[in-house]
Every structure is written in structure tokens, then in C-alpha cells.
Amino acid sequence: MQLLFTAKKENPDLIIKLNTVVTNVNAAETLIHSERELSITHWKFLKMNLLDDGKRSNRDLEIEEGMFQCFLQNNTRTCGKNIPESSLARSYIIADNRGSLINNTEEIYKTSAVCSVRIFGRRFPGIHSMRNSMQAGMETSEKKRP
């Protein structure tokens, strides 16, 4: 949050939109006091979804729906509305902290692919041309440096 306070101080017109994933680590927290200080425009609360691909799991972070609803009740917004999402199935492209794409079409998420540029490009056609044009622009600007 400190980064947001600093950014808002530097740019008072900054529009802040947040997504908070609710797990058993933060389910008891009251975060809503921050909205008064930061003027948060859009705040989405996402219930953590289970990832278990046989090699790794986040089951130790899992919360029940009742715990999620309690979190929402404790964090009812005063300057806007809560945007709760209990299920992220088929709604987002999800990448984990290792850069792996997550298959979110079923109740329990599984690793779909490790995100190398080659694999990412196969799953999202057109990404290579965007990446190549960005690299070309960077190389051109580096050549212009004295």
C-alpha cells in the first residue's frame, strides 16, 4: 500500500483500481480503511482458487465460501461497491509466480504450460510480432545513444 500512497502523492489524479485475492492469510484483515485515504475507484475481491497439479498445491491457502463472505462483509466499501468473484473459471488468463499458464476451466486449477516466449506465442498468436517490433524499437534507440 505504501507504493500506492507514494504514487497518489506524486500524481493526485491517479486512478487506482485494485484486485485482492482473498486467502486464509488475509481473510481476517480489514483493508477498507485504505479506500478513504487512497480514493480507490475500483476494488475487486477475488476468492482464492485451488491449484493442484500433482507437483504443487496452494491448498494450505484455501478458504471456504463462508469465510470469503465474512471478508466481504468486513470490507464493505463506503465510497463504492464491492465487486466479489468467488469463481475465476474461464474469466482470466492466469499466470502463477513462476510464469506458468494456469488452466482455469475446471474447479481445481492445473498448470497448463510453462511460459517461455515460444509457448506463450503459440497460445497467443500475434505476440511474436508485437515482441519483435518492441525489440526492434529498443535496438534502434540503443544505437542512437552517444
C-alpha positions as CSV (number, residue, x, y, z in Angstrom):
1,M,0.0,0.0,0.0
2,Q,2.9,2.3,0.7
3,L,3.7,2.4,-3.1
4,L,0.2,3.5,-3.8
5,F,0.3,6.2,-1.2
6,T,3.6,7.5,-2.8
7,A,2.2,7.3,-6.3
8,K,-1.0,9.1,-5.3
9,K,1.0,11.8,-3.6
10,E,3.1,12.4,-6.7
11,N,0.0,12.2,-9.0
12,P,-3.2,13.2,-7.2
13,D,-5.2,12.5,-10.4
14,L,-4.1,8.9,-10.4
15,I,-7.0,6.4,-10.8
16,I,-6.5,3.4,-8.6
17,K,-8.0,0.0,-9.4
18,L,-7.2,-3.0,-7.2
19,N,-7.7,-6.7,-7.3
20,T,-7.3,-8.5,-4.0
21,V,-7.0,-12.3,-3.9
22,V,-8.5,-13.4,-0.6
23,T,-6.8,-16.4,1.1
24,N,-6.7,-17.7,4.6
25,V,-3.7,-15.4,5.1
26,N,-5.6,-12.2,4.6
27,A,-9.3,-13.3,5.2
28,A,-9.4,-11.8,8.7
29,E,-8.0,-8.5,7.6
30,T,-9.9,-5.3,7.3
31,L,-8.4,-3.5,4.3
32,I,-11.2,-1.0,3.6
33,H,-9.7,1.9,5.7
34,S,-7.3,2.3,2.7
35,E,-10.0,3.4,0.4
36,R,-10.7,6.6,2.4
37,E,-7.0,7.6,2.1
38,L,-6.4,6.5,-1.5
39,S,-9.7,7.1,-3.2
40,I,-9.8,3.7,-4.8
41,T,-12.0,3.8,-7.9
42,H,-12.5,0.1,-8.5
43,W,-11.8,-2.7,-6.0
44,K,-12.4,-6.3,-6.9
45,F,-12.2,-9.1,-4.2
46,L,-11.3,-12.5,-5.7
47,K,-11.7,-15.7,-3.7
48,M,-8.6,-17.8,-4.0
49,N,-9.0,-20.8,-6.2
50,L,-7.3,-24.1,-5.6
51,L,-4.3,-25.0,-7.7
52,D,-3.2,-28.6,-7.6
53,D,-1.3,-30.1,-10.5
54,G,0.2,-33.0,-8.5
55,K,3.6,-31.3,-8.2
56,R,2.5,-28.3,-6.2
57,S,-0.6,-27.1,-4.5
58,N,-1.9,-24.0,-2.7
59,R,-4.4,-26.0,-0.7
60,D,-2.9,-24.6,2.5
61,L,-4.2,-21.1,1.5
62,E,-7.8,-22.3,0.7
63,I,-10.8,-20.6,2.3
64,E,-14.4,-21.7,2.4
65,E,-17.2,-19.6,0.8
66,G,-18.5,-18.6,4.2
67,M,-15.0,-17.2,5.2
68,F,-15.0,-15.3,1.9
69,Q,-18.4,-13.8,2.5
70,C,-17.3,-12.8,6.0
71,F,-14.3,-11.0,4.5
72,L,-16.7,-9.2,2.1
73,Q,-18.9,-8.1,5.0
74,N,-15.9,-6.8,7.0
75,N,-14.7,-4.9,4.0
76,T,-17.9,-3.3,2.7
77,R,-16.9,-0.3,0.8
78,T,-18.1,3.2,1.8
79,C,-17.1,5.0,-1.4
80,G,-18.0,2.4,-3.9
81,K,-19.3,-1.1,-4.3
82,N,-17.7,-4.4,-3.6
83,I,-17.0,-6.5,-6.7
84,P,-16.8,-10.0,-5.4
85,E,-15.8,-13.0,-7.5
86,S,-16.0,-16.5,-6.0
87,S,-15.0,-18.2,-9.2
88,L,-12.4,-17.2,-11.7
89,A,-13.2,-20.1,-14.0
90,R,-12.9,-19.1,-17.7
91,S,-12.6,-15.4,-16.7
92,Y,-8.9,-14.5,-16.7
93,I,-5.7,-15.5,-18.2
94,I,-3.8,-16.6,-15.1
95,A,-0.1,-16.9,-14.7
96,D,1.5,-18.0,-11.5
97,N,4.6,-16.5,-9.8
98,R,6.8,-18.8,-11.9
99,G,5.3,-17.6,-15.1
100,S,3.4,-20.8,-15.9
101,L,0.0,-20.5,-17.5
102,I,-2.8,-21.9,-15.4
103,N,-5.8,-23.9,-16.9
104,N,-8.8,-22.4,-15.1
105,T,-11.5,-24.3,-16.9
106,E,-12.2,-26.8,-14.0
107,E,-12.8,-26.4,-10.3
108,I,-9.2,-27.3,-9.4
109,Y,-6.6,-25.4,-11.5
110,K,-3.7,-27.1,-13.1
111,T,-0.5,-25.9,-14.7
112,S,-1.1,-25.7,-18.5
113,A,2.3,-24.7,-19.8
114,V,5.5,-23.0,-18.7
115,C,5.5,-19.5,-20.2
116,S,8.5,-19.4,-22.5
117,V,8.2,-16.8,-25.3
118,R,7.8,-19.7,-27.8
119,I,5.0,-21.4,-25.8
120,F,3.3,-18.1,-25.0
121,G,3.4,-17.1,-28.7
122,R,1.8,-20.4,-29.6
123,R,-1.0,-19.9,-27.2
124,F,-1.4,-16.2,-28.1
125,P,-0.8,-15.7,-31.8
126,G,0.5,-12.3,-32.7
127,I,2.6,-11.9,-29.6
128,H,5.8,-12.6,-31.5
129,S,5.2,-9.7,-33.9
130,M,4.5,-7.4,-31.0
131,R,7.6,-8.6,-29.2
132,N,9.8,-8.3,-32.3
133,S,8.6,-4.7,-33.0
134,M,9.3,-3.8,-29.4
135,Q,12.8,-5.3,-29.6
136,A,13.5,-3.5,-32.9
137,G,12.4,-0.2,-31.3
138,M,14.7,-0.8,-28.3
139,E,17.6,-1.7,-30.5
140,T,17.1,1.4,-32.7
141,S,17.0,3.7,-29.6
142,E,20.2,2.0,-28.2
143,K,22.1,2.6,-31.5
144,K,21.2,6.3,-31.3
145,R,22.8,6.7,-27.9
146,P,26.1,8.6,-27.9
